[in-house]
Amino acid sequence: MGGSVTLFECQEAAFAANEKALAWIGASLIDVVDGEPEITLGEVLATVTP
């Protein structure tokens, strides 16, 4: 199954987006989702070099 990665400036914005996504999935895709949707949340550390 496919997925995507979204980056946020702060943890609160990530939590708010996850809540909205879960509500939309529950309301819109209940007939096509087998089981509960899974959202993985965690901190990512990265280094950007020129």
Secondary structure, 3 states (H helix, E strand, C coil): CCCCCCCCCCHHHHHHHHHHHHHHHHHHCCCCCCCCCCCCCCCCCCCCCC
